Amino acid sequence: MNCLLQYDWPGNVRELRNLVEALFVDPPSGAVSLQNLPDSFRRIFSQYMEHTAGERERIIAALHATNWNKLRAAELLQISRMTLYRKMAKFDIDGRGKAA
């Protein structure tokens, strides 16, 4: 469930619909897990989770390097300060890099 909630769904409703249809064609016997998803979706989710984990670490590293000065950290990451705030919220980064 966490994987599905954290995924950005760049294909929007169509991508989600394709996943749900694939699960209905060959439903698992119990609760749906990552292993029950079609191979194509497992690969997509796994790549996405690897990318987001790395992005979270880069944000925390930039914040540490700038003594948690968000403007300077955003400049270091070459993103806007508001984008940094959104990403911090997305990755549950509080004022000192811990999960909120």
C-alpha positions in Angstrom: 0.0 0.0 0.0 2.8 2.4 0.8 4.4 1.9 -2.6 1.1 2.7 -4.3 0.5 5.8 -2.2 4.1 7.1 -2.6 4.2 6.6 -6.4 3.5 9.8 -8.4 1.4 8.0 -11.0 2.8 9.9 -14.0 0.3 8.1 -16.3 -2.5 9.3 -14.1 -5.8 7.4 -14.0 -4.9 5.3 -17.1 -1.8 3.9 -15.4 -3.8 3.1 -12.2 -6.6 1.6 -14.3 -4.2 -0.7 -16.1 -2.8 -1.9 -12.8 -6.2 -2.6 -11.3 -7.3 -4.4 -14.5 -4.2 -6.5 -14.4 -5.0 -7.5 -10.9 -8.5 -8.4 -11.8 -7.4 -10.6 -14.7 -5.2 -12.7 -12.4 -6.2 -11.9 -8.8 -4.1 -13.1 -5.9 -5.6 -15.5 -3.4 -5.1 -13.2 -0.5 -4.2 -9.6 0.0 -2.4 -7.8 -2.8 1.3 -7.3 -2.3 4.1 -6.0 -4.4 4.9 -9.6 -5.5 1.4 -9.9 -7.0 1.8 -7.0 -9.4 2.7 -7.6 -13.0 6.4 -7.6 -13.8 6.2 -4.3 -15.6 4.7 -2.5 -12.6 7.1 -4.1 -10.2 10.0 -2.8 -12.2 8.5 0.7 -12.4 7.8 0.8 -8.7 11.2 -0.6 -7.8 13.0 2.0 -10.0 10.7 4.8 -8.6 11.4 3.8 -4.9 15.2 3.6 -5.6 15.1 7.1 -7.2 13.0 8.7 -4.4 15.2 7.1 -1.7 18.3 8.7 -3.4 16.5 12.0 -3.7 15.6 12.1 -0.1 19.2 11.4 0.9 20.4 14.2 -1.4 18.0 16.6 0.2 19.1 15.7 3.7 22.8 15.9 2.7 22.2 19.4 1.2 20.4 20.5 4.4 23.2 19.2 6.5 25.9 20.9 4.3 24.1 24.3 4.7 23.4 23.9 8.4 19.7 23.5 7.6 19.5 26.8 5.7 16.7 26.0 3.3 17.4 28.8 0.8 21.1 27.7 0.5 20.2 24.1 0.4 17.7 24.8 -2.4 20.4 26.7 -4.3 22.8 23.8 -3.8 20.2 21.4 -5.2 19.4 23.8 -8.0 15.7 23.9 -7.2 13.5 26.6 -5.8 13.0 27.0 -2.1 9.3 26.2 -2.5 10.2 23.0 -4.4 12.5 22.1 -1.5 9.6 22.6 1.0 7.3 20.4 -1.1 9.9 17.7 -1.3 10.6 17.9 2.4 6.9 17.4 3.0 6.7 14.6 0.5 9.7 12.7 2.1 8.6 13.5 5.6 11.7 15.5 6.5 11.3 17.7 9.5 13.6 20.4 10.7 16.5 18.1 11.3 16.1 15.2 8.7 14.0 12.9 10.9 10.8 11.4 9.8 8.0 13.6 10.9 
